């Protein structure tokens, strides 16, 4: 599920049922969200969205939910369905089935209409690729859509085995990531732009792909009446999915503690330019091996770091003069006030006394603070993926 900033959305129920199914209830009182619900496994599984004027139930659907405040008071809810079928029940009575390509709007106090209406024609992108080619498109917002990892974070994104469709794509640069576990003699990546049924652009990228190779490319989408797609950026090999997805000029190589200096050198001649720093868990583990931080009588060693979509996770041995035990911590991050902020969300080192536990936390905090303080640009986005993360923004004016 993806949610626009400022929206009011919360999970009010998340239950696993005895048949190995799952039941999810989302409450949305304001704003816009996108739900990409995979086909539910059991008959008693359920994914439900509640708004002030409706309840929507799905079993395998991609749909947008928009709750708007009305000038006359109250709210109205609009559902737009891009895949599958949505069953919508109005709080005031009645229900309506909303199939793919249709929408329905219901205000508080209003009954459900007899039928849904077509979604107005809008620009869209369609991507088709060679069999076996995994790929991701990365929107200017940083959200992704594609077959690699079955991502469907972008509003209006529908993913099938070898094709994706994105309705009403945002204008700007879109990143492209491609990979394959097996070699492909001639891989084909084809992107088509449409407005309604009219083709507004077609681009094709072809070439050999080595087994396990990862490639980075990009394309610029022009919005409005002149909707179109540019030629592809020349594909370049990268060493992580983050290096492929991060926007702007990417710095993903060199020593971890010296990478920021490369960004500073770039920033001196490139003002207000998009830029990204990329770090992999392998690099952070290598850096951790080269230091043994200590404070308040506690020394950390044998540090192991993993990264996934939830943040950075670490384990280490915490040693005092009298005892050595295992410690673990979870770190989350984001951009706050144009700066990178990394915070410890969980710390465990039982049975270390509280005073010494504070020492462990201080060590973790100081390490994350060093990384946060090394970012020499205005931070706009922080994104975590399996095995890596990136920090993106713009260089100072």
N, C-alpha and C positions, 0 to 999 in steps of 0.2 A: 504494500500500500504506500502511495506517495501522497504527501499533503502539502499544500501551498503554505508559505509563511503567513501567520496571522489567523489561520483557520482554527476552529475549536473542535477537535476530534479526540475521542478517548476510547480505549478498549474497556468495555464494562463486563465482558465475560469471555473467558478463554478456557474451554474445558475439553478434556479427552474422554470420550465415552467408552464403554466396555467393549465395543466391537472394533476398537482401534480407530474409530472415527474422531473427528474434531468438530467442536461447535464454537463459533466466534460471533460475538455481538459487538458492533461498533456504534457509538453514538456521535453524531455530527450535528452541532447546533449552528455552525456558521462556517462559511468558506468553501474551498474546493479540494476534493480528493480524487485520487485515481486508484481503483482496485483491480488487480489482475489475479483472479481466483482460478487456480488449477482445478481440474475436475475432481470433485470430492469422492473419496474412496468408498464410503459406506452410505446406506440409505438414511441413517440417522445423523450424518454429518450435516453441518449447516453453517452458512456465512450470511450474516444479517446486518444491514445498516439501518439505523433508526435516526430519523430527523424529527423536528417538531411537527411536521405535517404528514410523514409517511413512514412505512417500514418496507424495506426491499430485501428480498430473499433470492439467493443465487446458489447454483451448484457447479458452475464452471463458466465464468463470464469475465469480460473486461469492460469496465464501465466507469464513467465519471459521475461524481455527485457534487452538485453545486447548491449550497444553501445561502440565500440572499435575504438581507433585511429589506423590508418594504417600507416606503415612505409613509404609508398609511398605518403602519404598525404590523407586528408579526413577521413571519418569514414565508418564503416559498422555496420549494425544492425542485431542482431539475435533474433528471437522470438522462445521460446519453450513453447508449450501449454500442460498443464496437465489436463485441464478440459474444456469442451465446444469447441467452434470454434472461431477462430480469422480471421477476414478479413483484409488482409494487402495490401495496395496500395503503389507501389514504386513511389517516387517523379519523377523518369525518365520515368514512364509509366508502365501500366499493374498492375494487382492485382492477388492475390493468396489466396485461402482458406486454413487455417492451422487448422486441427482437433486435438483433444486430442491425445497425443503421438507422435506428429510431430513437426518439426521445419523448419524454413526458415531463410536464411541469404541474405541480400541485401546490397551492397555497394553503396556509393554515385555515381550517374551517371549510375547505372546499372538498367535495367528493372526487373520487378518481374519474377521469374522463373515460369514455367508452373505448377509445383506442389510442395508441401512440401515434406520433407524427414523424415523418422522415427528418433526420438531421440535415440542416441546410448544407448545400455543397461547400466544401472547404478544401484548401490545398492538402495534399498528402504526399508522403514519400513511400515508395515500395522498393525493397531490396531483395534480390534473389541471388543465390550464390551456387557455386559448384557443390556437388554432394561431398560431404565430409569436411567442408570448410566452416569452422566456427568463427563467429564474428560478433562484434558489439558496435553499435552506434552510440556515441556519447554526445548528449545535447549541450548547448551552451551553459545550461544550468548545472551540468555535471551528472545528471541522471543518465542511465544507460538502458539500452534495449537491444536484444539480440539473442542468438542461439547459444553463445558461449556462456554457460551458467544459467541459461533460460531466464535472463533478466528482462523484466517488463516494467521498469520504474517510470518511464516517460509517459505522460498523459497521452492517451490515444494510441498506445503501442500494443499491437497484436503480434504474437510470435508463433510461428509454426516451425516445422522441422527444418526447412531451408529457405524461409521467407519471413520478412517482417513488414508490417504496415504501420505507419505513424501518421495519424490525422492531425492537421493543423500544426505542423512543426514550427518551432521558434526560429526566427531569423538569427543568423550568426554562424560561427564556425562549429562544425560537428566533427568530433574525433572519430576515427575508424580504427578498430583493433581486429586483426585477423590471425588465426592460427589453425593448425591441424595436427593431430597425433600421427598421421601418416603422410608421406610425401604425396604431393599432387603435381603432376607434370605440367598442367596448365590450369591454374585456379582462376575462376571467373567471379568477380564482384560487380554486379550490375545494379545501379540505382536509377529509378525512374521517378520523375516528379509529375503530379497530376493536379489539375483544378477541375473538379467534377470528373468527367470522362475525357477531358482534353489533356494530352501529354504536353507538359511544359518544359521538359528536359530529360535527357537520357545520358548517363555516363557509364562507361565500362572500364574496369581495371582488370588486366590479365597478366599472368606470369607464373613461373614455377614457384612452388612452396616446399621447402625442406621439412621433413618430419620434425615436429616440435618447435619449429621456428615461429616467432611472434613478430608481426609487422605493424607499424604505425603509419596511418595516413590521415587525411582529413578532407573536408569539402565545406564550402560556404553556401548557406541557404539564404536566398533573398526573399523577403516577405512581401506582403501587400499585393497590389495589383500586378506587380512585375515578378511574381513568384517564379523562382528558378533555382537551379543548382549549378555550381561552378565546376570546373575541371577538378580532378582529384589531385591532392598533393602527392608527390612522388613517395611511394612506400619505402620506409626505412626500418631495418631490424632493430628490435628493442629487447631488453632482458627481463621485463616484467609487464604484466597487464597494466599496472599503474603508469609506467612510462609511456604506454600506448594511449591511455585514456586522459592523462593530465593535459590541460589546455596550455596554449602559449609556448614560449621557449622553455624546453624541459631540461632540467639539470638532474641527471640520474646516474652519474658515474663519478669516479674519484673518491677520495677519502671522505667519510661521513663528516668529520670535523672540519674539512676544508672546502666542502661543497658550497657552503654559503658565500665564501670569498669569491668563487666563480660567478655567483649571482651578482655580487657587489660590482665586480668588474664589468659585467654586462650592463648593469643599471646605470653606470656612469655615462654611457653613450646612448642609452635607450630609455628615455623617460616615459612614464605612463604606459609601459609595455606589459602585456600579459606574460606571466612567467610561472613556473612550477618547480618545486623541489620534490623529488621522489626518493623514498627510502624503502628498502626491502628488509624482511626479517633476517635474511642471511647477513646483510651488511651490519645491522644492529647487533646481531650475535657476535660477529667478528670484532666489532668495536668493544663490546662488553668483555670479551676475553682479554683485552689489553689493559683493563683497569680493574682494581678491587676497591671500590669506594668504601669509606668508613667514616663514622661520626658517632658521638655519644656512646662509645664503647661497643659499637656494632660494626662488623665488617661483612660485606656481601661478596660471595664468590660463586662459581659454577652457575652463572646467570644464563638462563635460556629464555628467549623471547619468541612469541608467536604473534601474528597479526591476522585478524579476520574482520568481517564487517562490523563487529561490535567494538573494535578498538585494539589496543595493545595489551597483551597478557604476558606476564613474566613470572618465572620461578627462580629461586636462588637459595643458597645456604646462608643463613644469618648466624654469624658466630660472635659470641661474647667471650669474656675471659673464662667463663665456667660452663658454657653450653653451646652446642651447635644444633640448629634445627632447620627445617624446611620452611621457607616463606614464599608467599605468592601474592601477586597484585594484579589488578586490572586498571588500565588507564584509558580514559576517553578524552576526546579532543574536539576542538572547533575553533572558529574564528570569532573573537570578541574584541570589539573596538579596533578592527583592522590588525589585530595581533593574534598569533597562534597561542592557544591556551590548552594545556594538557593537565588533567586532574586525575588523582587516584580515586577511583570509584569503589574499590574493594581492596582490603589488605588483610592477610592472615599470616600469623607466625606463632601459633599456639605451641607451647604454653609460655611464650615470652611475656614478662611482666609489662603492664601498660606503659611504664616509663621508657623501657627499651623498645617497645613496639613503636612508640613515637619516634625513636631514633631511626628505625627501619623506614618509617613513613617519610622522615626528613631526608633520608638518602634517596628514596625514589623521587620525592618532590624536587630535590636539587638536580637530579639527572634530567627530569622532564623540563625543568626550568632552563637548563643549559640549552636543550634542544629548541625550546620555545623562543629563547632570546636570540638564537642564531639566525632567525628568518629575517632577511634584510629587505622586505617589501611589505606592502599593504595586503594583509591576508583577507581573501574573500571566500575561500572554500577549503575545507579539510575533508578528505574522503578516504575511507578504509576499505580495502579489499583483501581477499585471502592472500597472505604472504607479503603484502606491501601497503603503503599509504602514500598519499601526496598532499602537499600544501600548495594552493595556487592563489594568485592575486595579481597585483600590478606593481611595477616599480615606481618609486616616488617621482614626482614632477621635478 
